[in-house]
Amino acid sequence: MTINLENQVALVTGAGTGIGKAIALRLAEAGAKVIVNYNSSKEAAEAVVADINGKGGTATAYQCDVTDEAQVKEMIAKIGAECGGIDILINNAGSLIERCPVAEMSTELWERIINVNVKSVFLVTKYVIPLMKEKQYGRIVNVSSVAARNGGGGGAVMYATAKGAVSTFTKGLAKELCDDGILVNGIAPGVITTPFHDRFTSAEARENFRKVIPLGREGDPLEVADAALYLVSPLSSYVLGEMVEVNGGQLMD
């Protein structure tokens, strides 16, 4: 079965690099019109848009700090007016920001971690919901992490906590919105080859991760994107409130 997302508008937050970029590419390949959101990575986001449009797809880059309510409200309103609504939302934006033990963590750093990983998901979702309710249709996929289940690596307690909140938010929101034709699910990536790990994880730590992953390697961003594509497609019409673990067997239920 070929997944066809033609005539659907998809907003992917943090889509300039890594997993967000891969998801944007997969959705565009399936025919969706993709809004590539970014905050500071303008050149990377524009490169994603150029790639999609160059292959015959349709994409637009949109700068917005998704932790800023006024900016989020303006972005969603503009997309709704220009595109006739939003059918698919991928809440991908997030960051560890920096590794830091809890005992040494400042309140300011704690707030930054919570804001970029949790507040962003709340704000974007809040303003997208009315557009989806108008159509009585929508697909929301929240990107969590294996850290939400295992507590994360060294200095990542607050990141793991934030991603745990995303997972819980996903399940509660799924029950809240399903009567409006909006299906909410999530993805929890494991160790994926992205700029995230290039920045925050040492080569030694990555090798140690690889040794305990049954498949014996890091994942590819497109392998995570394939899970997202499934969750926004008709193939997942009876899947609700699930966190799809994409981790090569690192963590199994």
MARMIVEX-538820 format. One line per 5 residues: number of its first residue (from 1); their letters; for each residue x, y, z of C-alpha. Coordinates in Angstrom, 3 decimals. Last residue first. Example, Ala and Ser with C-alpha at 12.3 -4.5 7.8 and 13.67 -1.06 7.14 Angstrom:
2) sa) 13.670,-1.060,7.140 | 12.300,-4.500,7.800
END
This chain:
253) dmlqg) 8.474,-3.700,26.517 | 11.882,-3.443,24.915 | 14.689,-0.918,25.357 | 17.850,-0.976,23.277 | 15.994,-3.121,20.731
248) gnvev) 16.991,-1.034,17.723 | 15.602,2.103,19.350 | 12.413,3.198,17.628 | 9.855,2.870,20.439 | 6.393,3.851,19.212
243) meglv) 4.610,5.702,22.000 | 0.921,4.945,21.669 | -2.022,7.177,22.524 | -4.156,5.867,19.683 | -3.628,3.320,16.908
238) ysslp) -6.799,2.220,15.132 | -6.356,4.407,12.021 | -2.640,3.626,11.852 | -2.470,2.462,8.221 | -4.474,5.536,7.169
233) svlyl) -1.250,7.532,7.540 | -0.053,9.950,10.225 | 1.364,7.201,12.454 | 2.986,5.331,9.570 | 4.812,8.440,8.384
228) aadav) 6.075,9.024,11.921 | 7.455,5.488,12.062 | 9.158,6.002,8.699 | 10.677,9.230,10.031 | 12.377,7.298,12.809
223) elpdg) 14.015,5.032,10.243 | 14.817,8.149,8.211 | 16.853,9.483,11.120 | 19.130,6.408,10.903 | 19.531,4.309,14.014
218) erglp) 22.789,3.621,15.786 | 24.240,0.162,15.444 | 24.429,-3.335,16.910 | 20.850,-4.454,16.259 | 20.732,-5.648,19.866
213) ivkrf) 21.776,-2.203,21.188 | 24.047,-2.763,24.191 | 27.368,-2.426,22.326 | 26.143,0.564,20.330 | 25.473,2.506,23.527
208) nerae) 29.048,1.913,24.688 | 30.309,3.150,21.311 | 28.173,6.254,21.669 | 29.588,6.872,25.128 | 33.140,6.630,23.836
203) astfr) 32.435,8.980,20.922 | 31.061,11.519,23.372 | 27.409,12.521,23.412 | 25.973,16.057,23.437 | 26.913,17.732,20.164
198) dhfpt) 27.403,14.853,17.744 | 24.561,13.155,19.590 | 22.103,15.916,18.694 | 23.687,16.388,15.239 | 22.014,13.078,14.339
193) tivgp) 22.812,9.369,14.179 | 19.983,7.996,16.314 | 20.361,6.477,19.772 | 16.801,5.690,20.844 | 13.786,7.409,19.380
188) aignv) 10.488,7.590,21.281 | 7.663,8.322,18.847 | 4.230,9.579,19.749 | 0.521,9.276,19.125 | -2.484,11.570,18.842
183) ligdd) -5.462,10.902,16.581 | -7.822,13.790,15.887 | -11.296,12.847,14.659 | -12.955,15.140,17.193 | -13.866,12.280,19.517
178) cleka) -10.156,11.391,19.621 | -9.152,14.719,21.159 | -9.092,14.279,24.938 | -8.131,10.618,24.942 | -5.105,11.259,22.737
173) lgktf) -4.240,14.340,24.769 | -3.793,12.231,27.888 | -1.536,9.734,26.160 | 0.597,12.337,24.411 | 0.946,14.508,27.513
168) tsvag) 2.355,11.479,29.345 | 4.984,10.930,26.654 | 5.856,14.625,26.529 | 6.190,14.690,30.317 | 8.634,11.802,30.127
163) katay) 10.564,13.828,27.562 | 10.879,16.618,30.114 | 12.026,14.217,32.820 | 14.626,12.706,30.495 | 15.914,16.194,29.687
158) mvagg) 15.927,16.997,33.406 | 17.948,13.891,34.235 | 20.444,14.388,31.409 | 23.707,14.872,33.286 | 24.789,11.298,32.672
153) gggnr) 22.485,9.302,30.422 | 18.723,9.237,30.290 | 16.147,8.187,32.864 | 15.338,4.837,31.253 | 11.796,5.393,29.963
148) aavss) 11.759,9.087,29.080 | 15.373,8.699,27.939 | 14.100,6.470,25.111 | 12.908,9.768,23.700 | 9.789,11.855,23.006
143) vnvir) 8.658,13.115,19.598 | 4.961,14.010,19.559 | 2.833,12.957,16.596 | -0.485,14.697,15.964 | -2.890,13.630,13.225
138) gyqke) -5.999,15.619,12.460 | -9.608,15.503,11.360 | -12.884,17.030,12.421 | -12.076,19.721,9.865 | -12.799,22.618,12.223
133) kmlpi) -11.406,20.526,15.070 | -8.056,20.382,13.291 | -7.806,24.161,13.060 | -8.901,24.524,16.698 | -6.203,22.016,17.808
128) vyktv) -3.285,23.794,16.110 | -3.088,26.600,18.668 | -2.905,24.365,21.725 | -0.615,21.867,19.987 | 1.988,24.517,19.235
123) lfvsk) 1.880,25.813,22.795 | 1.882,22.461,24.597 | 4.694,20.963,22.542 | 6.814,24.088,22.985 | 6.184,24.118,26.733
118) vnvni) 7.520,20.570,26.984 | 10.906,20.217,25.277 | 12.061,23.797,24.700 | 10.443,25.188,27.832 | 11.384,22.366,30.193
113) irewl) 15.044,22.500,29.212 | 15.145,26.301,29.389 | 13.421,26.268,32.788 | 15.970,23.848,34.239 | 18.803,25.970,32.839
108) etsme) 17.401,29.083,34.544 | 16.823,27.229,37.803 | 20.526,26.448,37.837 | 21.721,22.861,37.772 | 24.592,21.774,40.001
103) avpcr) 22.670,19.340,42.208 | 20.692,18.137,39.165 | 23.837,17.110,37.308 | 24.386,18.994,34.022 | 24.503,17.984,30.366
98) eilsg) 23.623,20.861,28.083 | 20.737,22.022,25.886 | 19.127,18.520,25.908 | 17.070,19.777,23.007 | 13.574,19.826,21.566
93) annil) 11.533,20.543,18.456 | 9.748,17.459,17.102 | 6.067,18.179,17.597 | 4.848,16.741,14.286 | 1.469,18.204,13.388
88) idigg) -0.605,16.898,10.495 | -3.808,18.290,9.010 | -3.167,22.020,9.356 | -5.638,24.514,7.936 | -6.504,26.258,4.688
83) ceagi) -2.900,26.767,3.640 | -2.492,30.542,3.755 | -4.957,31.319,6.546 | -4.085,28.311,8.683 | -0.359,28.819,8.173
78) kaime) -0.684,32.467,9.192 | -2.755,31.682,12.289 | -0.330,28.931,13.308 | 2.682,31.213,12.985 | 1.075,34.137,14.821
73) kvqae) 0.007,31.996,17.772 | 3.448,30.406,17.937 | 5.188,33.781,17.913 | 2.958,35.143,20.670 | 3.402,31.990,22.742
68) dtvdc) 7.200,31.954,22.640 | 8.621,28.465,23.279 | 8.103,27.577,19.612 | 10.575,30.225,18.512 | 9.335,30.681,14.971
63) qyata) 10.923,30.849,11.536 | 8.870,29.307,8.742 | 10.332,27.414,5.804 | 7.969,26.375,3.020 | 7.572,23.033,1.283
58) tggkg) 5.920,21.542,-1.779 | 7.258,18.499,-3.559 | 8.692,18.168,-7.055 | 12.140,16.916,-6.093 | 13.604,20.413,-6.102
53) nidav) 10.799,21.568,-3.835 | 11.791,19.028,-1.198 | 15.521,19.696,-1.424 | 15.020,23.466,-1.482 | 12.831,23.257,1.612
48) vaeaa) 15.434,21.173,3.433 | 18.154,23.648,2.407 | 15.998,26.514,3.681 | 15.777,24.788,7.032 | 19.566,24.319,7.209
43) ekssn) 20.211,27.945,6.286 | 17.732,29.228,8.856 | 18.950,27.177,11.807 | 17.886,29.657,14.522 | 14.242,28.822,15.226
38) ynviv) 13.032,26.408,12.585 | 9.718,25.215,11.197 | 9.554,23.399,7.879 | 5.926,23.630,6.749 | 5.299,20.634,4.520
33) kagae) 2.688,20.177,1.805 | 2.057,16.455,1.930 | 2.639,14.219,-1.077 | 4.140,11.065,0.408 | 7.643,12.263,-0.479
28) alrla) 6.832,15.472,1.404 | 5.994,13.511,4.528 | 9.268,11.574,4.267 | 11.362,14.720,3.761 | 9.772,16.553,6.689
23) iakgi) 10.299,13.489,8.882 | 13.992,13.340,7.974 | 14.450,17.040,8.703 | 12.788,16.697,12.083 | 14.947,13.684,12.926
18) gtgag) 18.196,15.497,12.281 | 18.204,19.046,10.936 | 16.022,21.966,9.867 | 12.731,20.487,11.004 | 12.540,21.822,14.542
13) tvlav) 8.752,21.791,14.321 | 7.078,19.853,11.526 | 3.795,21.282,10.240 | 1.991,19.112,7.713 | -0.684,20.247,5.265
8) qneln) -2.634,17.506,3.509 | -3.773,17.750,-0.106 | -1.706,14.676,-1.022 | -0.788,12.429,1.902 | -0.700,9.157,-0.034
3) itm) 0.870,6.114,1.588 | 1.360,3.404,-1.013 | 0.000,0.000,0.000
END
